[in-house]
Amino acid sequence: MKSWRRVAAIILALGLSGVAVPAFAISLPTSYATYIQIYSDTDYLAYSGDYWYYHGTLQGGVTYKFVLVVPFGCDFDIKIFDENGNLVASGTRSGSQDEVVYLTPLWTGPFTIKVYSYSGSGWYTLKVYR
């Protein structure tokens, strides 16, 4: 599976660990906050329906900003799932617009980020800030 090569990188980049406690995650815009980039990856989606998974541990109570830089003429989206596979945040705007998603988990635990091509192919960059 393509995503396994990123598992260690995300966990190390986030530098977080902890035990998951059942709770809900919330997604809030926080444009007033100052963020520091903690991870960046550039990769290629070859066709509509292609995707990459990223896995990492997010810390409860910390607001994260996920930015998906989308190539011109493509419609790429981002979805974030908790350890139970529940969708907790997403960026699915139409057209070739960059996606920006804010997420403040209520617990520390593993999350999965899915970047996928709704339409088109090209190089994208996923950036994570906290």
Sequence and secondary structure as in RCSB ss.txt:
>XXXX:A:sequence
MKSWRRVAAIILALGLSGVAVPAFAISLPTSYATYIQIYSDTDYLAYSGDYWYYHGTLQGGVTYKFVLVVPFGCD
FDIKIFDENGNLVASGTRSGSQDEVVYLTPLWTGPFTIKVYSYSGSGWYTLKVYR
>XXXX:A:secstr
 TTHHHHHHHHHHHT      S   B    TTS   EEEEEEEEE STT EEEEEEEE TT  EEEEEE  TT E
EEEEEE TTS EEEEE  SSS  EEEEEB SS EEEEEEEEEEE  EEEEEEEE 
